[in-house]
């Protein structure tokens, strides 16, 4: 009878409790690196983005050969990923800080555009009966998106510190979840 109890407990225990713990530790370390050395860490991240895009493009081409369904999309994504990755990697060799700021500025443009679109949708929803709270948030979202798009360089300079705060907070949360899973 005790063997059955032990096996039930072993099955119900989560053997991967350590994964959120490790991910949380890595996230906190990354956040601290961004706070203490934002330029160096951002350059390192830009190298990784270029490498990720290039390898992702190669993998899309491999998947196209292995599974020819939707081959046109896989071909387009493969070529786009490889070209984007090659551009970032080659630019990193010539001007790493400038390339890093350029990538961050593009990201800020995407966030600004997303904020404007999301805000317009919220404003339309407010006029359709979702309430004035949704409309006010929509207006704020449009203003913030416009502000980001008006000065993407300022947003790109601040971006490492914003990511650092989110990485540290998210990492601490993941560490807490890992310990909670272990104690369960």
KADA-V183421 format. One line per field, one symbol per residue. phi: phi as a letter, one per 30 degrees, with the letter a starting at -180 (. if undefined). psi: psi as a letter, one per 20 degrees, with the letter a starting at -180 (. if undefined). burial: b if it has 9 or more other C-alpha atoms within 8 Angstrom, else e. Layout:
# KADA-V183421
phi=???
psi=???
burial=???
This chain:
# KADA-V183421
phi=.ddddddddddddddcddddddddddddddddddddbdddddddddedddddddddddddddddddbddhddddddddddddddddddddddddbdddddddddddddeddddddddddddddddddcjdjdddddddddddddddddddbdddddddeedddddddddddddddddedddddd
psi=hhhhgghghhhhqoikhighgghgggggggggghghmhgghhgghhghgggggghhgghhhghhghnjqkhgghgghgggggggghggghhhhgnggggghgghhghgggggggggggggghgghgijjirhghgghgghggggghgghhmhgghhhhghhghgghggghghghgggghghhi.
burial=eeeeeeeeeeeeeeeebbebbbbbbbbbbbbbbbbeebeebbbeebbebbbbbbbbbbbbbebbeeeeeebeebbebbbbbbbbbbbbbebbeeebbebbbebbbbbbbebbbbbbbbbbbbbbbbbeebbeebbbbbbbbbbbbbbbbeebeebbeebbbebbbbbbbbbbbbbbbbbebbee
